[in-house]
Each structure stands twice: as C-alpha cells, then as structure tokens.
Amino acid sequence: MGGDYGPNPIVEGTLEALKKQSFSALLVGDSAQLESKIPKAFKERIEIVHCTDVIQMDDAAANAIRRKESSIFVATELLKNGKADVLVSAGHSGATMSLATLRLGRIEGVSRPAIATVLPHIGGGEFLLLDAGANVDCTAEHLHNFAIMGYEYAKSVLGYPKPKVALLSIGEEECKGNDLTKGAYALLQNFPNFVGNIEGDDIFSSDIAVVVCDGFVGNIALKTSEGVADAITNFIKNFVKESVSGKIGALLMRKVFRKLKKRLDYAEYGGAPLLGVNGNVIIGHGKSNPKAIYNAIKQGIIAHEQQINHKIAQAFIKS
C-alpha cells in the first residue's frame, strides 16, 4: 500500500506472476481498495489480509515498530509466523528493513543485515552490490559478513558456480583505500574466490559477481550509476533532435536503444534482497511498476526454493 503509485502496480505485478509462477499470494492492505482489482479467475490463489494503516514515505522508519496495524507490520508478522515464505515490499524501505531486523531477527553470526542490489554487467549477466544503503557506518567485520552473504546469494540465486568477490576501493592494490577497506581486505584474504580490490569504473565491465562496500559508498555508487544512465539517454535524445544525421542514425539504432533501455531498467531486476535476516525479504523501488513487482516476486521464489537463508547460516557456522 505504501508505494509511490499505491496498490495498482502491486496487484498487476502479482497477477502477472501468478500467470507464470506456481505460488499463492497474500495481498496485505485495505480490502476495500484491493477486492475489486482481483479478477474472478485468480480469487482462489489470492488472499487479502485486511488492514488500513499505511507507513507513508515521509514517515519516520522508527515509528513502524509501534504501528502494529500497518500493512508492512502485518506483512512482516505473516513472514515471521510462517504464514508466508517471502515478503515483497515497494513501500517505505527503512520501515521494511527496520521491521525485518527487529521482528524476524538476524541469522546467527550476522552482525548487520545488508541490502544487495542486482546490477547489469556490460557483457551480460548480473552482479551484486552490497551494502547499498542499509548501513552507512561499517566496520571491517561488517564488510566481511557482506562478502559471505553476497557469495551465497550469487551462487544460489544468480547462478554463479564460483562467484568472484571484490572489495570496492580507490585502487586495486592492497595498500589502497581507507582504514575500513584495508581492514576488510585483511579479513577477506582467505575468503574463497576473493580477488582483491576493484575500482568504481570496473564494476560494470568486470566478471566480478559480488562487489562489497559500506552502505554510504554503495548508495552513492548506485545512485550515481542511475544518474549517469539517465544522462546518457538524454545526451542521445538531444543529439537526435539537433542533427539530421543523428535522426537517421537513431532509426538505424532503434533496436540497439531498446536493448540498452532494457539492460538499464531497474524493473528487470525487481528489487533488492535484504540479506542476513531470518526470512526472505525483497525491497522494491517506491516507483515499482508491474514488471518490477513480477521480477521481485520471481526473485523471492528462487531465494525460497534455494533455501538461501539456510545456506547463509551454514556459511557463518563454517566461517
């Protein structure tokens, strides 16, 4: 209920997922708004869990724990009590993360949960960037935790047999970086498939499956990447408008532009898993469209089927 566009894209994305995936859905929110949006053909596979309170985007995340009738609180309780296997939310990300941490608890050994954003590689496939904003102040131990969780997720959900893990820094050499990255490097040296530091300009062009950083750096890197992608699109549009040759070129390149737009579209990746909590939680963008919701649900189903949280827990026991 708390996304930028209300329940419409959530319902539409859920219906699309039900056409292609084998699962049943719990829609948590105001039944008066939701009931009329469900076609008769899907009534048996969708249950509406009624509640009227909604955590809005401008509400403080800290208040979510007290608002027990809100849609995100109720949804989190369904996951906690085993009545749901996956929680997908396009609402207040801070509230979602806070409630997941407090109500579901952390996997044993995990010091901080992390948001793992899925991003495209230039050569095809995807990679994980984590943390993407859950923890702005981190220790070297936290980054070591992120590497463990990212490795397991990349292997189980993204399908990398032996995911390469790198630490985002200002230089490839071990001596480069600040105290945080140097400390994390020392802890990660014996970690399977750790390949060292990676610089920001290589994360999209390398074969690295997991890029580890603190949430402050990760969120800036993520939003800068989104801004650059938008800027390139606008540069191309302006060139086409100003140049006859550009217009001719645009006609010839239309198929290429469509492919580029698809690769850069956040909706293709659905949402960001919150790794480290005792439950499958996918945090979607506030402006998620039906395609994004469908892909977020699909991602959550894979995480559930692959028992990602059990694998993360086992990895921490071994570490």
KEVOLUM-660836 format. One record per residue (C-alpha): z, x, y; residue number from 1; chain. Coordinates in nm, 4 decimals. Each point is the difference from the previous one (the first is absolute). Layout:
N
(pt (Z,X,Y),NUM,"A") ...
This chain:
319
(pt (0.0000,0.0000,0.0000),1,"A") (pt (0.0616,0.2905,0.2365),2,"A") (pt (-0.3467,0.1574,0.0169),3,"A") (pt (-0.2039,0.0050,0.3193),4,"A") (pt (-0.2144,-0.2946,-0.1128),5,"A") (pt (0.2604,-0.2068,-0.1824),6,"A") (pt (-0.0420,-0.1257,-0.3563),7,"A") (pt (-0.3783,-0.0620,-0.0069),8,"A") (pt (-0.1205,0.3490,-0.1030),9,"A") (pt (0.2938,0.0323,-0.2409),10,"A") (pt (-0.0943,-0.3204,-0.1810),11,"A") (pt (-0.3735,0.0779,0.0029),12,"A") (pt (0.0581,0.3509,-0.1355),13,"A") (pt (0.2303,-0.1357,-0.2695),14,"A") (pt (-0.2593,-0.2564,-0.1076),15,"A") (pt (-0.2657,0.2726,-0.0206),16,"A") (pt (0.2344,0.2134,-0.2121),17,"A") (pt (0.0738,-0.2942,-0.2320),18,"A") (pt (-0.3742,-0.0369,-0.0645),19,"A") (pt (-0.0273,0.3621,-0.1149),20,"A") (pt (0.3445,0.0983,-0.1328),21,"A") (pt (0.2308,-0.1421,-0.2656),22,"A") (pt (0.3303,-0.0804,0.1722),23,"A") (pt (0.1945,-0.2841,0.1604),24,"A") (pt (0.0993,-0.0048,0.3663),25,"A") (pt (0.3123,-0.0906,0.1928),26,"A") (pt (-0.0755,-0.0802,0.3635),27,"A") (pt (0.3185,0.0258,0.2049),28,"A") (pt (0.0079,-0.1953,0.3252),29,"A") (pt (-0.0196,-0.3404,0.1641),30,"A") (pt (-0.1306,-0.2435,-0.2620),31,"A") (pt (-0.1229,-0.2351,0.2751),32,"A") (pt (-0.2444,0.2702,0.1100),33,"A") (pt (-0.0871,0.1307,-0.3450),34,"A") (pt (-0.0404,-0.3078,-0.2209),35,"A") (pt (-0.3234,-0.1274,0.1561),36,"A") (pt (-0.1651,0.3416,-0.0328),37,"A") (pt (0.0228,0.0085,-0.3818),38,"A") (pt (-0.3015,-0.1499,-0.1838),39,"A") (pt (0.0800,-0.2250,-0.2964),40,"A") (pt (-0.1616,0.2470,-0.2403),41,"A") (pt (0.2687,0.2581,0.0814),42,"A") (pt (0.3089,-0.2230,0.0160),43,"A") (pt (0.1188,0.1036,-0.3472),44,"A") (pt (-0.0174,0.3727,0.0788),45,"A") (pt (0.1699,-0.0127,0.3400),46,"A") (pt (0.3609,-0.0866,0.0733),47,"A") (pt (0.1131,-0.0514,0.3581),48,"A") (pt (0.3531,0.1232,0.0714),49,"A") (pt (0.1039,-0.1876,0.3116),50,"A") (pt (0.1770,0.1567,0.2976),51,"A") (pt (-0.0534,-0.0434,0.3721),52,"A") (pt (0.1454,0.3113,0.1642),53,"A") (pt (-0.2431,0.2833,0.0786),54,"A") (pt (0.0695,0.3564,0.1165),55,"A") (pt (-0.2411,0.0439,0.2899),56,"A") (pt (-0.1624,0.3331,0.0899),57,"A") (pt (0.2189,0.0409,0.3098),58,"A") (pt (0.3259,-0.0687,-0.1883),59,"A") (pt (0.2303,0.2919,-0.0771),60,"A") (pt (-0.0293,0.1160,-0.3625),61,"A") (pt (0.3795,0.0364,-0.0173),62,"A") (pt (0.0396,-0.3776,0.0380),63,"A") (pt (-0.1972,-0.0728,-0.3174),64,"A") (pt (0.2989,0.0566,-0.2287),65,"A") (pt (0.1899,-0.2844,0.1698),66,"A") (pt (-0.2863,-0.2516,0.0028),67,"A") (pt (0.0272,-0.1111,-0.3603),68,"A") (pt (-0.2313,-0.3000,0.0420),69,"A") (pt (-0.2909,0.2079,0.1316),70,"A") (pt (-0.3165,0.0266,-0.2078),71,"A") (pt (0.0298,0.3768,-0.0513),72,"A") (pt (0.3677,-0.0206,-0.1027),73,"A") (pt (-0.0741,-0.2781,-0.2499),74,"A") (pt (-0.3025,0.1897,-0.1363),75,"A") (pt (0.2060,0.3165,-0.0436),76,"A") (pt (0.2659,-0.1953,-0.1911),77,"A") (pt (-0.2688,-0.1379,-0.2340),78,"A") (pt (-0.1006,0.3578,-0.0805),79,"A") (pt (0.3611,0.1132,-0.0374),80,"A") (pt (0.0862,-0.2851,-0.2371),81,"A") (pt (-0.3022,0.0565,-0.2229),82,"A") (pt (-0.1781,-0.3195,0.0997),83,"A") (pt (-0.2863,0.2080,0.1388),84,"A") (pt (-0.1476,0.3342,-0.1056),85,"A") (pt (-0.1669,0.0991,0.3279),86,"A") (pt (0.0686,-0.0727,0.3663),87,"A") (pt (-0.2921,0.0100,0.2462),88,"A") (pt (0.0785,-0.0439,0.3694),89,"A") (pt (-0.2182,0.0137,0.3099),90,"A") (pt (0.2946,-0.0822,0.2226),91,"A") (pt (0.2557,0.2177,0.1792),92,"A") (pt (-0.0271,0.3346,-0.1826),93,"A") (pt (0.3401,0.1205,0.1217),94,"A") (pt (0.1691,-0.3143,-0.1308),95,"A") (pt (-0.1844,0.0284,-0.3315),96,"A") (pt (0.0994,0.3634,-0.0426),97,"A") (pt (0.3602,-0.0594,0.1081),98,"A") (pt (0.0534,-0.2945,-0.2338),99,"A") (pt (-0.1713,0.1746,-0.2912),100,"A") (pt (0.2276,0.3005,0.0409),101,"A") (pt (0.3208,-0.1976,0.0480),102,"A") (pt (-0.0567,-0.2848,-0.2460),103,"A") (pt (-0.2004,0.1733,-0.2744),104,"A") (pt (0.1661,0.3393,0.0304),105,"A") (pt (-0.1519,0.3427,-0.0492),106,"A") (pt (-0.1181,0.1470,-0.3274),107,"A") (pt (0.2660,0.2434,-0.1215),108,"A") (pt (-0.0663,0.3451,0.1428),109,"A") (pt (-0.2065,-0.1256,0.2948),110,"A") (pt (0.1612,0.0939,0.3299),111,"A") (pt (-0.2446,-0.1935,0.2201),112,"A") (pt (-0.2731,-0.2531,-0.0829),113,"A") (pt (-0.3404,0.0815,0.1496),114,"A") (pt (-0.3055,-0.1938,0.1135),115,"A") (pt (-0.3066,0.1361,-0.1813),116,"A") (pt (-0.3250,-0.0826,0.1796),117,"A") (pt (-0.3249,0.0093,-0.1974),118,"A") (pt (-0.2849,0.1683,0.1910),119,"A") (pt (-0.3646,0.0823,-0.0869),120,"A") (pt (-0.1372,0.3393,-0.0974),121,"A") (pt (-0.3378,0.0862,0.1515),122,"A") (pt (-0.1404,0.0783,-0.3445),123,"A") (pt (0.1264,-0.3244,-0.1534),124,"A") (pt (0.3304,-0.1124,-0.1396),125,"A") (pt (0.3329,-0.0241,0.1810),126,"A") (pt (0.3092,0.2019,0.0744),127,"A") (pt (0.3597,-0.0778,0.0928),128,"A") (pt (0.1654,0.0954,0.3275),129,"A") (pt (0.3777,-0.0257,-0.0093),130,"A") (pt (0.2209,-0.0579,0.1750),131,"A") (pt (-0.2054,-0.2130,0.2428),132,"A") (pt (0.2868,-0.1131,0.2199),133,"A") (pt (0.3082,-0.1069,-0.1950),134,"A") (pt (0.2007,0.3160,0.0834),135,"A") (pt (-0.0576,0.1762,0.3302),136,"A") (pt (0.2770,0.2542,-0.0586),137,"A") (pt (-0.0183,0.1741,-0.3367),138,"A") (pt (0.1446,0.2910,-0.1925),139,"A") (pt (-0.1831,0.2331,-0.2374),140,"A") (pt (0.1589,-0.1917,-0.2892),141,"A") (pt (-0.1513,-0.3248,0.1266),142,"A") (pt (-0.3486,0.1546,0.0012),143,"A") (pt (0.0594,0.1275,-0.3520),144,"A") (pt (0.0871,-0.3578,-0.1011),145,"A") (pt (-0.3182,-0.1291,0.1648),146,"A") (pt (-0.2063,0.2480,-0.2024),147,"A") (pt (0.1522,-0.1221,-0.3274),148,"A") (pt (-0.0615,-0.3670,0.0828),149,"A") (pt (-0.3492,0.0591,0.1372),150,"A") (pt (-0.0988,0.2026,-0.3054),151,"A") (pt (0.1053,-0.2770,-0.2393),152,"A") (pt (-0.1724,-0.2712,0.2056),153,"A") (pt (-0.3249,0.1967,0.0342),154,"A") (pt (-0.0022,0.0607,-0.3750),155,"A") (pt (0.0870,-0.3544,-0.1106),156,"A") (pt (-0.1610,-0.2209,0.2660),157,"A") (pt (-0.2778,0.2077,0.1609),158,"A") (pt (-0.1030,0.1413,-0.3363),159,"A") (pt (0.0223,0.3768,0.0608),160,"A") (pt (0.0695,0.1792,-0.3332),161,"A") (pt (0.1622,0.2961,0.1784),162,"A") (pt (0.0454,-0.0842,0.3692),163,"A") (pt (0.0053,0.2960,0.2372),164,"A") (pt (0.2896,-0.0074,0.2477),165,"A") (pt (-0.0027,0.1701,0.3399),166,"A") (pt (0.2367,0.0292,0.2941),167,"A") (pt (-0.1399,-0.0928,0.3423),168,"A") (pt (0.0558,0.2914,0.2387),169,"A") (pt (-0.1588,0.1988,0.2834),170,"A") (pt (-0.1427,0.2687,-0.2288),171,"A") (pt (-0.0769,0.0626,-0.3650),172,"A") (pt (0.2202,0.3075,-0.0267),173,"A") (pt (0.3504,-0.0379,-0.1403),174,"A") (pt (0.1519,0.1490,0.3151),175,"A") (pt (-0.1621,-0.2628,0.2282),176,"A") (pt (0.1827,-0.3094,0.1206),177,"A") (pt (0.3446,-0.0949,0.1246),178,"A") (pt (0.3353,0.0274,-0.1769),179,"A") (pt (-0.0592,-0.3333,-0.1755),180,"A") (pt (-0.3370,0.0894,-0.1534),181,"A") (pt (0.1122,0.3531,-0.0916),182,"A") (pt (0.3056,-0.1411,-0.1752),183,"A") (pt (-0.2085,-0.2603,-0.1804),184,"A") (pt (-0.2508,0.2663,-0.1056),185,"A") (pt (0.2792,0.1986,-0.1639),186,"A") (pt (0.1159,-0.3075,-0.1942),187,"A") (pt (-0.3534,-0.0959,-0.1057),188,"A") (pt (-0.1129,0.3411,-0.1235),189,"A") (pt (0.0818,-0.0851,-0.3616),190,"A") (pt (-0.1188,-0.3598,0.0205),191,"A") (pt (-0.2939,-0.0859,-0.2327),192,"A") (pt (-0.3376,0.0116,0.1780),193,"A") (pt (0.1455,0.1020,0.3372),194,"A") (pt (-0.2789,0.1948,0.1720),195,"A") (pt (0.1755,0.0988,0.3227),196,"A") (pt (-0.0562,-0.0998,0.3598),197,"A") (pt (-0.2915,-0.2032,0.1337),198,"A") (pt (-0.1072,-0.0322,0.3635),199,"A") (pt (-0.0737,-0.3327,0.1644),200,"A") (pt (-0.3745,0.0554,0.0228),201,"A") (pt (-0.0286,0.0404,-0.3790),202,"A") (pt (0.1854,-0.3041,-0.1310),203,"A") (pt (-0.3116,-0.2218,-0.0131),204,"A") (pt (-0.2381,0.2654,-0.1343),205,"A") (pt (0.2120,0.1703,-0.2665),206,"A") (pt (0.0700,-0.0990,-0.3600),207,"A") (pt (0.3717,-0.0411,0.0697),208,"A") (pt (0.1415,-0.3226,-0.1471),209,"A") (pt (0.3418,0.0044,0.1722),210,"A") (pt (0.0676,0.1230,0.3550),211,"A") (pt (0.3728,0.0297,0.0751),212,"A") (pt (0.1599,-0.0048,0.3453),213,"A") (pt (0.2871,-0.1606,0.1910),214,"A") (pt (-0.0450,-0.3512,0.1354),215,"A") (pt (-0.0322,0.1130,0.3627),216,"A") (pt (-0.2944,0.2295,-0.0724),217,"A") (pt (-0.1484,-0.2374,-0.2576),218,"A") (pt (-0.0048,-0.3003,0.2300),219,"A") (pt (-0.1616,0.1996,0.2799),220,"A") (pt (-0.2600,0.1416,-0.2418),221,"A") (pt (-0.0755,-0.3488,-0.1328),222,"A") (pt (-0.0373,-0.1648,0.3403),223,"A") (pt (-0.1996,0.2927,0.1397),224,"A") (pt (-0.2388,-0.0314,-0.2944),225,"A") (pt (-0.0402,-0.3724,0.0667),226,"A") (pt (-0.0650,0.0711,0.3679),227,"A") (pt (-0.2613,0.2658,-0.0753),228,"A") (pt (-0.1785,-0.2365,-0.2401),229,"A") (pt (-0.0133,-0.2698,0.2708),230,"A") (pt (-0.1168,0.2554,0.2573),231,"A") (pt (-0.2870,0.1188,-0.2216),232,"A") (pt (-0.1111,-0.3604,-0.0556),233,"A") (pt (-0.0012,-0.0612,0.3763),234,"A") (pt (-0.1867,0.3251,0.0677),235,"A") (pt (-0.2730,-0.1102,-0.2396),236,"A") (pt (-0.0200,-0.3487,0.1559),237,"A") (pt (-0.0269,0.1463,0.3504),238,"A") (pt (-0.2711,0.2437,-0.1081),239,"A") (pt (-0.1982,-0.2863,-0.1554),240,"A") (pt (0.0263,-0.2080,0.3207),241,"A") (pt (-0.1082,0.2866,0.2250),242,"A") (pt (-0.2892,0.1393,-0.2026),243,"A") (pt (-0.3212,-0.1487,-0.1352),244,"A") (pt (-0.0106,0.2692,-0.2661),245,"A") (pt (0.3602,-0.0848,-0.0740),246,"A") (pt (-0.0941,-0.3645,-0.0621),247,"A") (pt (-0.2774,0.1044,-0.2360),248,"A") (pt (0.2396,0.2377,-0.1740),249,"A") (pt (0.2613,-0.2724,-0.0259),250,"A") (pt (-0.2449,-0.2262,-0.1825),251,"A") (pt (-0.0735,0.2775,-0.2460),252,"A") (pt (0.3676,0.0853,-0.0370),253,"A") (pt (0.1358,-0.3550,-0.0285),254,"A") (pt (0.0799,0.0340,-0.3691),255,"A") (pt (0.1754,0.3323,0.0659),256,"A") (pt (0.2072,-0.1587,0.2787),257,"A") (pt (0.1044,-0.2828,-0.2319),258,"A") (pt (0.1179,0.2508,-0.2607),259,"A") (pt (0.1865,0.1976,0.2685),260,"A") (pt (0.1736,-0.3123,0.1272),261,"A") (pt (0.1047,-0.0923,-0.3525),262,"A") (pt (0.1468,0.3460,-0.0669),263,"A") (pt (0.2038,-0.0126,0.3210),264,"A") (pt (0.1135,-0.3623,-0.0362),265,"A") (pt (0.3761,-0.0225,-0.0647),266,"A") (pt (-0.0645,-0.3266,-0.1857),267,"A") (pt (-0.1638,0.1959,-0.2826),268,"A") (pt (0.3379,0.1570,-0.0818),269,"A") (pt (0.2162,-0.3096,0.0426),270,"A") (pt (0.3358,0.1386,0.0937),271,"A") (pt (0.2439,0.2872,-0.0304),272,"A") (pt (0.2432,0.0145,-0.2922),273,"A") (pt (0.3639,0.0587,0.0894),274,"A") (pt (0.0945,0.2630,-0.2573),275,"A") (pt (0.3556,0.0711,-0.1108),276,"A") (pt (0.1487,-0.3507,-0.0130),277,"A") (pt (0.0803,-0.1990,-0.3148),278,"A") (pt (-0.2968,-0.2311,0.0246),279,"A") (pt (-0.3723,-0.0082,0.0727),280,"A") (pt (-0.0368,-0.0535,0.3749),281,"A") (pt (-0.3351,0.0129,0.1813),282,"A") (pt (0.0127,0.0038,0.3806),283,"A") (pt (-0.3177,-0.1392,0.1546),284,"A") (pt (-0.1318,0.0327,0.3536),285,"A") (pt (0.1075,-0.2762,0.2386),286,"A") (pt (-0.3652,-0.0857,0.0632),287,"A") (pt (-0.0861,-0.0117,-0.3709),288,"A") (pt (-0.3001,-0.2180,-0.0815),289,"A") (pt (-0.0564,-0.1734,-0.3365),290,"A") (pt (-0.1734,0.3083,-0.1446),291,"A") (pt (0.3022,0.2165,0.0880),292,"A") (pt (0.2379,-0.2471,-0.1632),293,"A") (pt (-0.2163,-0.0148,-0.3130),294,"A") (pt (-0.0047,0.3804,-0.0265),295,"A") (pt (0.3743,0.0224,0.0674),296,"A") (pt (0.0662,-0.2450,-0.2843),297,"A") (pt (-0.2370,0.1931,-0.2269),298,"A") (pt (0.1787,0.3259,0.0836),299,"A") (pt (0.3376,-0.1604,-0.0700),300,"A") (pt (-0.1154,-0.1312,-0.3372),301,"A") (pt (-0.1188,0.3471,-0.1041),302,"A") (pt (0.3326,0.1517,0.1100),303,"A") (pt (0.1867,-0.2599,-0.2075),304,"A") (pt (-0.2209,0.0434,-0.3063),305,"A") (pt (0.0290,0.3784,0.0206),306,"A") (pt (0.3811,-0.0244,0.0317),307,"A") (pt (-0.0111,0.2349,0.2975),308,"A") (pt (0.3696,-0.0342,0.0845),309,"A") (pt (0.1031,0.0899,-0.3553),310,"A") (pt (-0.2252,0.3072,0.0174),311,"A") (pt (0.1467,0.1037,0.3352),312,"A") (pt (0.3526,-0.0431,-0.1391),313,"A") (pt (-0.0890,0.2150,-0.3030),314,"A") (pt (-0.1517,0.2654,0.2269),315,"A") (pt (0.3239,0.0251,0.1973),316,"A") (pt (0.2024,0.0318,-0.3194),317,"A") (pt (-0.2215,0.2921,-0.1077),318,"A") (pt (0.0148,0.1642,0.3446),319,"A") 
